[in-house]
């Protein structure tokens, strides 16, 4: 089965698509992390001009956005992995059917 999978066009296309999705997720996460760092730096720069309450509010808002984004990225990652697993299982099942049909019947 592993040899058939390696040579399977469908299997390879699924793997390529999953890798594209993982890479996009990683790229999005890196962009988001850069944005968080920039916003954190802005807060540091504004520290002297903000009241303690304003600063706490802005820091809390940023932390909430970070937490929400992390949850969204975890969900996206889980969805990608579930889709990959389901697609690969379907291919394995189809390959198993083909292999069973191609074997001569035992007598």
Secondary structure as UniProt FT lines:
FT   HELIX           2..7
FT   HELIX           9..46
FT   HELIX           47..49
FT   HELIX           52..102
//
